[in-house]
Amino acid sequence: MVKIKQMVKPLLNPLACRLVSLIFRQGAQLAPKQFIAEFRQGRYPMAGRLGHLTWHDPEVRGIIPLDERLHVPGHVQKLIRNKRFEITYDRAFREVITACATPTLRREFVWISSELMAAFIRIHKLGYAHSVEAWRDGKLVGGGFGIAIGGFYAGQSMFALEDNASKVAMTHLLLRLRDQGFLLRDSQVLSNLSRQFGAIEIPRAEFHTLLAQALAAKVSFW
């Protein structure tokens, strides 16, 4: 038994060191200044099933154009005219991100770990992360959140507890970004929801060119 321990110990020490190093590195990346810096460089975070944090900058990026290519589905326009939902911003950020991080039948795997959630809440308090909420009869039924830096808005996640709630919230958010002068709305990868609003894919080099222009824009979410 002693010989086995002596043989295993040298193997465990390097693994333990790498684990500790990984934990400290991830902790540093989640600190507000570095967290925002990662978004400025065009990367976005995801946590794996074991909570391991990775940053992504894919070769092809999904965006939702904020110019004349922005499309609002007809049935969503009708819901907005009928005022089916009350829309607010930053009223319930913690509740929104919690809902986005909750597994559902349609979304068994969620990429928002407890550590990532805490990081987003910290930068929300600093004015960089924002939420949009859809309410019906005083109940939060849909919404989403993202990061705003200059004229760049990085959409992160959305949820809906009622049909079309996230679509109406998305429409209000996109129109707000356009009216405020935002230049780039990152969608990361295309989804069924983003495609309905005219989302397109562009090469990484083009995304970074647009990102630099957007970051230099003097606009504000408010």
Backbone as a ProteinNet text record, in pm:
[ID]
protein_1_A
[PRIMARY]
MVKIKQMVKPLLNPLACRLVSLIFRQGAQLAPKQFIAEFRQGRYPMAGRLGHLTWHDPEVRGIIPLDERLHVPGHVQKLIRNKRFEITYDRAFREVITACATPTLRREFVWISSELMAAFIRIHKLGYAHSVEAWRDGKLVGGGFGIAIGGFYAGQSMFALEDNASKVAMTHLLLRLRDQGFLLRDSQVLSNLSRQFGAIEIPRAEFHTLLAQALAAKVSFW
[TERTIARY]
82.5	0	86.3	194.2	284.6	347.4	388	450	351.7	223.7	122.3	105	97.6	83.8	202.1	323.4	442.7	442.4	381.9	374.6	268.2	157.4	45.7	69.1	137.1	155	216.4	323.4	380.2	282.5	187.1	88.9	-19	-54.3	-160.8	-116.9	7.9	53.7	40.6	87.2	69.1	-77.7	-161.8	-304.1	-364.8	-327.5	-378.3	-332.6	-207.8	-155.6	-230.1	-257.4	-330.1	-472.4	-534.3	-669.8	-674.2	-579.4	-573.6	-549.1	-457	-427.9	-551.3	-628.4	-750	-852.6	-868.2	-965.1	-928.6	-800.3	-757.4	-771.3	-740.2	-749.8	-895.7	-986.2	-1127.4	-1178	-1129.7	-1170.3	-1127.1	-1004.5	-954.4	-1036.1	-1076.7	-1155.3	-1294.7	-1344.5	-1478.1	-1477.1	-1360.6	-1353	-1404.2	-1479.1	-1546.3	-1457.2	-1339.6	-1254.5	-1214.6	-1171.5	-1129.3	-1248.5	-1361.8	-1483	-1526.8	-1529	-1567.4	-1462.5	-1335	-1227.5	-1241.9	-1287.9	-1307.3	-1413.7	-1522.4	-1626.7	-1573.4	-1492.7	-1433.5	-1347.4	-1291.5	-1207.2	-1286.6	-1419.8	-1504	-1530.9	-1500.6	-1524.1	-1648.7	-1709.5	-1823.9	-1806.7	-1857.7	-1832.1	-1941.2	-1901.6	-1995.6	-1937.7	-2023.5	-1979.7	-2027.4	-1939.2	-1975.3	-2056.5	-2084.4	-2168.2	-2106.4	-1975.3	-1908	-1869.6	-1922.4	-1894.7	-1767.7	-1692.9	-1568.7	-1598.5	-1533.3	-1558.3	-1468	-1527.6	-1450.6	-1499.7	-1407.2	-1440.8	-1433.4	-1529.2	-1541.7	-1533.2	-1467.4	-1458.9	-1460.2	-1576.8	-1585.5	-1553.4	-1523.2	-1489.6	-1609.5	-1730.1	-1852.6	-1936.8	-1987.3	-2059.9	-2199.5	-2297	-2433.3	-2458.3	-2518.3	-2555	-2696.5	-2761.3	-2890.6	-2868.2	-2876.1	-2854.2	-2953.8	-2903.3	-2987.9	-3025	-3004	-3039.9	-3170.2	-3184.9	-3309.5	-3330.9	-3231.2	-3245.5	-3315.1	-3327.5	-3398.1	-3543.6	-3589.9	-3725.5	-3803.7	-3925	-4013.7	-4130.5	-4147.9	-4257.5	-4393.3	-4480.5	-4611.6	-4693	-4692.4	-4772.8	-4719.9	-4589.4	-4532.1	-4573.7	-4576	-4622.5	-4766.2	-4847.2	-4986.7	-4995.1	-4912.2	-4910.8	-4867.8	-4773.1	-4726.5	-4836.2	-4905.2	-5014.7	-5124.6	-5150.1	-5254.5	-5207.9	-5079.2	-5021.9	-5048	-5020.5	-5042.5	-4948.4	-4825.4	-4727.1	-4680.1	-4648.2	-4581.9	-4431.8	-4357.7	-4213.8	-4138.4	-4039.5	-3953.8	-3808.3	-3718.7	-3576	-3512.4	-3425.3	-3347	-3432.8	-3557.1	-3641	-3618.1	-3585.9	-3574.1	-3457.9	-3338.2	-3223.9	-3195.7	-3190.7	-3159.1	-3262.5	-3389.8	-3495.3	-3483.6	-3446.9	-3432	-3317.5	-3201.2	-3086.7	-3108.7	-3179.7	-3212.6	-3301.6	-3400.6	-3489.1	-3412	-3318.9	-3238.4	-3146.1	-3110	-3018.5	-3091.1	-3223.2	-3302.7	-3334.7	-3298.7	-3329.9	-3480.9	-3522.5	-3662.9	-3670.9	-3793.1	-3809.1	-3748	-3757.7	-3701.8	-3552	-3504	-3363.7	-3308.2	-3266.2	-3217.9	-3080.9	-2997	-2863.2	-2857.1	-2809.3	-2790	-2641.7	-2594.6	-2451.8	-2416.9	-2515.6	-2491.7	-2471.9	-2347.5	-2316.4	-2343	-2338.3	-2359.3	-2249.5	-2126.2	-2016.2	-2038.1	-2084.8	-2113.5	-2228.7	-2330.2	-2443.1	-2397.6	-2312.5	-2260.6	-2181	-2104.3	-2025.3	-2115.3	-2220.9	-2313.9	-2385.5	-2420.2	-2488	-2393.9	-2266.5	-2169.4	-2157.9	-2148.4	-2132.6	-2265.6	-2376.7	-2505.7	-2505.5	-2455.1	-2448.6	-2355.5	-2260.2	-2168	-2224	-2341.1	-2405.8	-2376.8	-2312.9	-2279.1	-2379.1	-2440.9	-2536.3	-2678.3	-2766.6	-2903.9	-3002.7	-3119.7	-3225.5	-3346.9	-3421.2	-3551.7	-3653.1	-3765	-3864.9	-4000.8	-4070.2	-4208.1	-4298.2	-4397.6	-4488.3	-4630.4	-4704.8	-4847	-4921.8	-5013.1	-5089.8	-4996.9	-4890.9	-4798.2	-4699.8	-4698.7	-4610	-4504.8	-4381.2	-4272.2	-4286.6	-4309.9	-4336.9	-4235.1	-4139.4	-4039.4	-3936.4	-3827.4	-3724.8	-3589.8	-3489.3	-3354.1	-3255.3	-3125.9	-3023.8	-2903.9	-2821.9	-2703.2	-2608.3	-2498.6	-2393.4	-2385.8	-2385.1	-2375.5	-2244.1	-2161.3	-2035	-2025.3	-2030.2	-2032.2	-2153.3	-2132.1	-2241.4	-2251.6	-2196.5	-2197.2	-2288.5	-2381	-2467.5	-2452.3	-2407.2	-2387.1	-2503.9	-2598.1	-2710.3	-2663.5	-2715.8	-2670.1	-2773.9	-2891.6	-2991.2	-3129.1	-3232.4	-3370.5	-3452.3	-3568.3	-3657.6	-3801.2	-3893.1	-4035.5	-4117.9	-4207.7	-4301.5	-4439.1	-4452.6	-4578	-4546.4	-4626.4	-4601.9	-4580.7	-4475.8	-4443.4	-4389	-4378.3	-4327.5	-4184	-4099.1	-3960.2	-3950.2	-4039.5	-4036.5	-4072.6	-4173.4	-4212	-4100.5	-4040.9	-3930	-3812.2	-3782.2	-3673.5	-3699.3	-3820.9	-3854.2	-3831.7	-3883.6	-3864.3	-3716.8	-3640.7	-3498.1	-3427	-3453.4	-3386	-3419.5	-3544.7	-3584	-3520	-3506.1	-3440	-3293.2	-3226.2	-3085.1	-3068.6	-3155.3	-3148	-3170	-3271.1	-3302.7	-3193.1	-3123.6	-3017	-2886.3	-2880.4	-2761.2	-2661.9	-2701.9	-2611.9	-2583	-2461.7	-2417.5	-2408.8	-2392.2	-2370	-2443.9	-2527.7	-2600.3	-2556	-2471	-2417	-2523.6	-2536.8	-2629.8	-2555.2	-2421.1	-2333.3	-2357	-2458.5	-2496.5	-2643.3	-2681.4	-2819.7	-2911.7	-3029.6	-3131.4	-3262.6	-3361.9	-3493.2	-3549.4	-3524.2	-3573.4	-3501.4	-3368.6	-3294.2	-3317.2	-3335.9	-3361.1	-3488.4	-3587.3	-3713	-3695.2	-3584.7	-3558.9	-3453.1	-3419.2	-3325	-3180.2	-3153.8	-3016.1	-2940	-2813.6	-2726.7	-2595.5	-2518.7	-2386.2	-2281.2	-2174.3	-2064.8	-1932.4	-1825.9	-1695.2	-1641.1	-1554.1	-1495.3	-1424.2	-1350.3	-1277.5	-1373.6	-1485.1	-1584.1	-1647	-1673.7	-1731	-1638.8	-1509.4	-1415	-1401.9	-1415.7	-1415.3	-1535.7	-1653.1	-1774.6	-1767.6	-1706.1	-1693.3	-1610.5	-1499.1	-1413.4	-1489.3	-1568.1	-1648.1	-1753.7	-1817	-1923.3	-1868.5	-1755.3	-1697.2	-1658.4	-1626.7	-1585.9	-1704.4	-1824.8	-1943.5	-1980.6	-2017.1	-2055.1	-2206.8	-2253.2	-2397.2	-2416	-2539.1	-2570.4	-2700.1	-2708.2	-2830.6	-2946.9	-2917.7	-3021	-3029.8
-120.9	0	126.5	123.7	238.2	263.8	155.2	170.8	230.4	188.7	241.7	390.9	433.5	576	654.9	596.3	664.7	680.2	583.1	589.3	687.6	696.6	781.7	928.2	954.2	1091.5	1184.5	1144	1234.7	1267.8	1175.8	1201.1	1296.8	1287.5	1373	1517.6	1539	1675.9	1764.3	1718.4	1800.9	1825.5	1723.5	1740.6	1842	1833.2	1928.3	2069.3	2081.9	2215.1	2274.1	2188.5	2236.8	2277.3	2199.9	2231	2364.2	2383.7	2510.8	2627.1	2605.5	2710.2	2745	2641.3	2662.7	2742.7	2708.6	2778	2925.1	2954.7	3093.3	3169.9	3101.6	3167.5	3203	3108.2	3135.4	3245.8	3246.6	3352	3488.7	3495.4	3622.7	3668.1	3573.5	3607.8	3658.5	3621.1	3661.7	3792.3	3844.7	3975.5	4080.2	4180.1	4273.8	4332.2	4381.8	4447.5	4351.1	4229.3	4131.5	4075.3	4058.8	4006.4	4096.4	4226.5	4323.2	4327.3	4313.5	4315.9	4201.2	4085.3	3971.1	4002.4	4067.2	4104.8	4208.5	4300.1	4400.5	4336.7	4222.1	4152	4055.4	4058.9	3979.4	3838.9	3807.9	3672.9	3671.1	3554	3537.5	3408.6	3403.2	3290	3183.3	3062	2952.3	2859.4	2809.1	2711.5	2573	2474.1	2337.9	2270.9	2145.4	2071.8	2063	2070.2	2065.9	2204.8	2307.3	2443.8	2503.7	2426.2	2477.7	2591.6	2705.1	2824.7	2828.3	2851.9	2871.4	2997.2	3063.5	3184.2	3151.6	3203	3165.5	3287	3266.3	3365.4	3288.1	3236.4	3144.2	3210.8	3127	3176.8	3241.8	3197.9	3256.8	3304.9	3428.8	3489.5	3530.9	3508.1	3551.7	3691.2	3777.3	3912.1	3943.2	4037	4088.1	4231.3	4257.9	4394.5	4493.1	4611.7	4714.2	4822.8	4793.8	4889.3	4845.1	4875.3	4841.7	4691.1	4611.6	4466.3	4408.1	4485.4	4438.9	4411.2	4291.6	4250.2	4216	4269.8	4237.6	4157	4031.9	3948.3	4015.6	3994.3	4058.5	4027.1	3900.6	3865.8	3930.5	3958.1	4027.4	4174.2	4235.1	4373.8	4386	4286.7	4288.5	4279.1	4194.1	4179.9	4310	4378.9	4505.7	4611.4	4616.8	4713.4	4685.3	4557.2	4521.1	4533.6	4565.4	4582.8	4461.9	4345.1	4221.8	4212.2	4264	4256.9	4397.3	4414.2	4536.4	4511	4603.7	4587.4	4686	4635.3	4719.8	4680.9	4763.1	4736.8	4747.3	4652.4	4653	4656.2	4617.4	4613.2	4484.2	4376.2	4245.8	4166.9	4225.5	4160.4	4023.3	4016.7	3889.8	3782.3	3821.1	3724.5	3676.1	3766.9	3729.9	3632.1	3662.7	3574.2	3440.7	3440.6	3314.8	3228.8	3291.4	3218	3165.1	3244.3	3201.2	3084.5	3075.7	2970.3	2847.9	2846.3	2734.6	2636.5	2509.7	2410.6	2395.1	2371.6	2346.1	2224.5	2184.2	2070.7	2100.3	2225.5	2264.6	2293.5	2321.4	2360.8	2284.7	2160.7	2076.3	2121.6	2170.6	2216	2368.2	2429.2	2573.6	2601.8	2707.9	2739.7	2840.1	2887.9	2990.2	2922.1	2912	2852.9	2955.7	2910.8	3003.6	3109.5	3070.4	3168.1	3272.1	3226.9	3320.4	3413	3357.6	3439.4	3550.6	3515.7	3616	3723	3682.7	3779.2	3875.1	3823.6	3909.8	4006.5	3959.8	4046	4158.1	4125.9	4228.6	4337.7	4298.6	4403.5	4473.6	4408.8	4479.1	4595.3	4572.6	4678.5	4791.4	4759.6	4860.9	4930.7	4886.3	4952.2	4893.7	4776	4716.6	4610.7	4540.3	4435.1	4485.7	4453.9	4503.8	4391.1	4406.4	4308.5	4377.2	4300.2	4345.4	4245.7	4296.9	4210.9	4226.4	4113.3	4114.3	4068.1	4151.1	4122.4	4105.3	4019.8	4004.4	3985.1	4075.8	4074	4074.4	4152.7	4167.4	4053.7	3956.5	3841.4	3846.5	3819.4	3814.7	3688.6	3706	3589.9	3575.1	3664.7	3653.3	3764	3748.4	3852	3796.8	3878.9	3838.6	3939.5	3911.5	4005	4003.8	4108	4119	4223.3	4244.8	4336.5	4452.6	4574.9	4694.7	4766.3	4781.2	4854.1	4946.3	5077.3	5169.3	5140.7	5123.9	5092.1	4944.1	4861	4715	4653.5	4568.4	4496.8	4347.5	4276.2	4131.9	4060.6	4013.8	3939.6	3808.5	3771.7	3651.8	3540	3567.1	3460.8	3521.6	3443	3486.1	3368.7	3399.7	3294.6	3339.4	3245	3275.6	3173.5	3222.8	3136.9	3141.8	3229.5	3243.9	3264.3	3209.9	3220	3364.3	3385.3	3514.6	3619.1	3587.2	3686.8	3727.3	3628.7	3661.6	3736.5	3707.4	3776.7	3924.1	3951.8	4091.6	4164.1	4098	4158.9	4185.1	4089.5	4104.6	4222.4	4236.7	4346.3	4481.2	4497.1	4623.4	4652.6	4550.2	4569.7	4611.4	4542.2	4574.1	4714.8	4753.9	4889	4993.6	4961.3	5053.3	5070.5	4959.2	4966.1	5049	5026.3	5101.6	5250.8	5283.6	5424.2	5493.3	5417.9	5476.8	5492.1	5433.6	5447.6	5334.1	5219	5104.6	5056.4	5007.2	4968.3	4817.3	4742.7	4598.6	4524.3	4428.9	4344.4	4200.5	4152.3	4017.1	3914.8	3811.7	3703.4	3571.3	3577.9	3462.3	3356.2	3273.9	3176.5	3197.1	3160.4	3180.7	3083	3132.1	3050.3	3071.6	2990.6	3008.2	3146.5	3195	3327.1	3437.3	3435	3543.7	3548.5	3432.8	3429.9	3505	3502.9	3572.3	3723.5	3772.5	3916.4	3957	3865.2	3897.4	3869.3	3782.8	3752.3	3692.2	3725.6	3675.5	3626.9	3555	3511.5	3588.5	3627.5	3698.9	3637.2	3652.9	3599.5	3670.5	3602.4	3658.9	3791.3	3801.2	3924.7	4041.7	4019	4125.2	4162.4	4062.3	4089.9	4179.6	4151.4	4231	4373	4389.9	4524.7	4603.7	4541.1	4605.6	4630	4537.5	4551.7	4674.3	4694	4810.1	4940.5	4945.8	5065.2	5086.9	4978.6	4989.9	5033.2	4977.9	5013.1	5160.3	5218.1	5359	5455.3	5403.5	5488.4	5542.8	5667.8	5734.3	5725.6	5609.2	5590.9	5524.9	5526.1	5469.1	5391.1	5284.9	5206.1	5289.8	5384.9	5470.2	5605.9
0	0	0	81.3	87.7	-47.8	-115.7	-247.7	-348.1	-339.6	-431.4	-408.8	-280.8	-249.2	-301.7	-287.6	-334.8	-486.8	-556.6	-702.2	-749.4	-676.3	-716.6	-682.7	-571.4	-523.5	-627.3	-698.2	-800.6	-912.1	-937.4	-1042.5	-995.9	-867.5	-814.9	-800.7	-762.6	-739.7	-864.1	-981.8	-1103.5	-1135.8	-1117.3	-1143.2	-1048.9	-922.2	-823.5	-855.8	-898.1	-933.5	-1051.9	-1153	-1270	-1232.6	-1143.1	-1099	-1025.9	-935.5	-861.2	-957.2	-1053	-1151	-1232.9	-1272.8	-1351.1	-1271.9	-1144.7	-1059.7	-1046.2	-1022	-1008	-1139.3	-1252	-1382.3	-1413.5	-1386.3	-1410.8	-1319.2	-1194.3	-1101.7	-1151	-1207	-1259.3	-1379.3	-1464.9	-1583.9	-1546.8	-1431.1	-1389	-1311.7	-1278.2	-1214.8	-1313.1	-1268.3	-1360.6	-1470.4	-1436.1	-1535.4	-1645.6	-1608.9	-1709	-1783.4	-1713.6	-1774.9	-1890.2	-1865.1	-1968.3	-2079.6	-2041.3	-2141	-2240.3	-2192.9	-2282.1	-2387.9	-2346.5	-2441.4	-2540.2	-2493	-2581.6	-2690.1	-2660.1	-2756	-2844	-2830	-2918.9	-2872.5	-2748.2	-2697	-2608.7	-2599.9	-2510.5	-2430.1	-2306.5	-2217.9	-2223.7	-2191.1	-2171.4	-2066.5	-1979.9	-1880.2	-1923.2	-1914.9	-1950.2	-1841.2	-1859.9	-1765	-1626.9	-1618	-1488.7	-1439.9	-1508.1	-1465.2	-1521.4	-1604	-1661.5	-1759.1	-1738.8	-1819.1	-1941.3	-2057.6	-2180	-2250.8	-2321.6	-2397.2	-2546.2	-2621.6	-2762.3	-2855.1	-2967.1	-3074.4	-3205.5	-3245.2	-3358.8	-3492.4	-3590.3	-3723.6	-3791.3	-3757.7	-3811.8	-3695.2	-3705.2	-3593.3	-3637.1	-3550.3	-3577.4	-3521.8	-3601.9	-3555.4	-3603.8	-3536.2	-3582.1	-3629	-3758.7	-3809.3	-3747.8	-3715.2	-3656.1	-3756.8	-3886.7	-3990.6	-4057.3	-4185.1	-4255.4	-4268.6	-4242.1	-4250.2	-4127.1	-4021.7	-3902.3	-3936.9	-3904.7	-3939.8	-3813.6	-3802.7	-3691.4	-3746.8	-3703.2	-3754.5	-3736.8	-3834.3	-3832.1	-3708	-3664.1	-3547.7	-3420.7	-3418.1	-3302.5	-3304.1	-3422.1	-3432.6	-3381.6	-3412.7	-3367.9	-3215.8	-3155.1	-3009.9	-2943.3	-3005.5	-2950.4	-2958.7	-3072	-3086	-2984.1	-2955.7	-2859.9	-2714.7	-2695.8	-2562.1	-2472.7	-2528.7	-2453.3	-2333.1	-2351.6	-2243.8	-2205.3	-2078.6	-2032.5	-2039.6	-2097.7	-2115.9	-2026.9	-1954.3	-1870.8	-1893.6	-1842.3	-1851.1	-1712.9	-1683.7	-1558.5	-1432	-1441.3	-1321.7	-1244.3	-1315	-1248.3	-1308.4	-1306.7	-1370.3	-1309.1	-1177	-1110.5	-1144.9	-1147.9	-1180.6	-1324.4	-1414.8	-1555.7	-1575.2	-1519.4	-1540.4	-1470.8	-1359.3	-1292.4	-1380.8	-1444.7	-1535.5	-1655.6	-1707	-1821.2	-1784.4	-1657.6	-1612.7	-1560	-1569.8	-1519.4	-1632.3	-1617.7	-1721.8	-1739.9	-1862.6	-1894.2	-1985	-2019.6	-2110.2	-2246.6	-2289.7	-2419.4	-2409.7	-2290.1	-2272.1	-2152.2	-2178.3	-2069.9	-2019.3	-2110.7	-2071.4	-2075.7	-1969.5	-1966	-1945.3	-2008	-2004.8	-1896.3	-1822.6	-1720.4	-1585.5	-1542	-1412	-1302.4	-1178.6	-1066.5	-1063.9	-1102.6	-1104.9	-1214.6	-1331.8	-1439.8	-1402.4	-1338.5	-1296.8	-1203.1	-1108.6	-1014.9	-1088.4	-1190.9	-1267.8	-1344	-1406.1	-1479.3	-1383.7	-1266.5	-1169.1	-1123.9	-1107.2	-1066.9	-1172.6	-1300.7	-1401.7	-1430.6	-1396.5	-1404	-1305.8	-1188	-1086.8	-1130.5	-1219.4	-1271.2	-1394.9	-1441.9	-1554.8	-1691.3	-1697.4	-1826.4	-1872.5	-1780.5	-1816.4	-1795.1	-1890.2	-1884.6	-1913.1	-1858.3	-1882.6	-1942.8	-2019.4	-2069.3	-2015.2	-1964.7	-1901.6	-1968.6	-1983.2	-2032.1	-1917.8	-1885	-1773.4	-1825.6	-1759	-1788.9	-1657.9	-1631.7	-1506.7	-1385.8	-1395.5	-1283.4	-1265.2	-1356.1	-1345.4	-1455.7	-1418.5	-1515.4	-1600.4	-1730.2	-1817.1	-1930.1	-1938.8	-2043.6	-2033.2	-2108.2	-2108.3	-2147.5	-2129.2	-2162.6	-2108.4	-2129.3	-2081.1	-2174.2	-2162.7	-2246	-2190.9	-2264	-2222.7	-2320.9	-2268.8	-2353.1	-2324.3	-2429.4	-2418.1	-2538.3	-2516.1	-2628.8	-2714.9	-2845.9	-2936.8	-2967.4	-2878.5	-2894.7	-2789.6	-2835.4	-2742.5	-2768.3	-2665.1	-2675.8	-2608.5	-2688.7	-2633.9	-2574	-2456.4	-2388	-2385.6	-2333.7	-2324.5	-2306	-2340.9	-2323.5	-2270.9	-2214.6	-2167.2	-2188.8	-2187.5	-2202.5	-2124.7	-2043.1	-1971.3	-2036.2	-2136.2	-2208.9	-2355.7	-2442.6	-2586.1	-2629.4	-2708.3	-2770.6	-2673.6	-2546	-2451.4	-2484.8	-2517.4	-2549.2	-2682.2	-2776.9	-2906.1	-2890.6	-2809.3	-2785.7	-2711.9	-2612	-2538.3	-2632	-2718.5	-2814.6	-2908.1	-2954.9	-3045.7	-2979.4	-2859.1	-2787.4	-2766.1	-2731	-2708.4	-2836.3	-2946.7	-3072.7	-3120.3	-3108.5	-3149.2	-3058.3	-2932	-2839.7	-2878	-2905.7	-2945.1	-3071.7	-3168.6	-3293.5	-3268.5	-3189.8	-3163.2	-3083.1	-2998.4	-2916.9	-2994.3	-3113.6	-3196	-3185.9	-3131.6	-3126.8	-3269	-3288.7	-3421.9	-3442.2	-3334.3	-3347.2	-3237.6	-3279.7	-3184.8	-3207.9	-3119.2	-3129.1	-3090.7	-3174.7	-3146.9	-3126.9	-3132.6	-3114.1	-3222.5	-3205.7	-3308.6	-3343.1	-3463.8	-3505.2	-3433.6	-3396.8	-3333.4	-3408.3	-3379	-3441.6	-3410.1	-3289	-3250	-3326.2	-3326.5	-3390.7	-3541.3	-3604.4	-3748.7	-3785.4	-3697.9	-3725.8	-3732.1	-3675	-3674.8	-3777.1	-3865.6	-3972.4	-3940.6	-3842.6	-3806.4	-3923.9	-3933.1	-4039.2	-3978.8	-4057.6	-4015.2	-4093.7	-4025.3	-4090.1	-4045.1	-4125.2	-4086.5	-3963	-3892	-3770.2	-3796.8	-3906.1	-3935.8	-3952.4	-4021.2	-4038.2	-3905	-3823.3	-3691	-3610.2	-3611.9	-3533.1	-3587.4	-3717.2	-3774.2	-3725.7	-3731.4	-3683	-3532.5	-3460.4	-3315.3	-3279.5	-3348.4	-3320.6	-3344	-3450.6	-3479.2	-3371.6	-3328.9	-3229.3	-3093.9	-3054.4	-2924.4	-2917.6	-3033.2	-3036.7	-3037	-3056.6	-3064.4	-2926.7	-2922.5	-2796.6	-2779.5	-2741	-2718.1	-2582.3	-2534.6	-2403.8	-2409.7	-2333	-2327.1	-2274.6	-2185.6	-2128.9	-2198.5
[MASK]
++++++++++++++++++++++++++++++++++++++++++++++++++++++++++++++++++++++++++++++++++++++++++++++++++++++++++++++++++++++++++++++++++++++++++++++++++++++++++++++++++++++++++++++++++++++++++++++++++++++++++++++++++++++++++++++

